[in-house]
Amino acid sequence: MSETNQNAEKNPVNVGHIFAVKAGMTRVFTEDGESVAVTVLSIKDDSVITQVKTKEKDGYSGLQVGFLPKKQQRTNKAEKGHFQKAGAPGFYYVEEIRLAKALENISMGTILSADFLSEGSFVDVRGITIGKGFQGSMKRWNFGGMPASHGHSVSHRSPGSIGNRADPGRVFPGKKMATHYGTDTQTTQNLKVVAYDKDQKVVLVSGAVPGFDNAVVRIAVSKKRGHKKAAAKAKE
């Protein structure tokens, strides 16, 4: 590990964002005996800052973050050159995080802290939904389909009329028809942190999050809950 990354481990920075791997779903029981469905998120791998964006140079404040480091033999020269200051030859997952204001004294190779996670807090989890391929209108848009009575042979799952008469004589763009389904970026908001184990680096959040098992997701401080807390403090 490089000297930059060794120093970064001692001083992780909290920006209210961190990346994790979706490990699956299970359930836990509350003190009252109530069963709660939870998603298990693993943060064993570090989220490393690989580039710092500034308003002076890039026009906005942000951080480029790498997650899931690659082995040296799996990276090309361009990756090695770009990520060398971060202390790793490359990463399987790289994403930018926009910041409202620039953070001072942040260097490449700094690790993102998970200090904002605590039992009872609320987070927003963003991921890519499971891909389901090309689907018909009933599955894709939850259409009811045609009647299953006499006279509707081999048309029970058809979408029905899709256009008008000779004028305008075409199908309007955006019509709900059979199309590709899934692989959309989706954010599930206001998920409660049921448990957070700092030693095992595992987070349990209530409900489901987008993505398949072993998919990368981004955990962030709840936007809506955060605004409410800020407004409450301002009133005090």
Summary of the structure (lengths in Angstrom):
residues: 236
radius of gyration: 23.3
end to end distance: 46.8
largest distance: 76.0
contacts: 634
relative contact order: 0.22
helix: 18%
strand: 36%
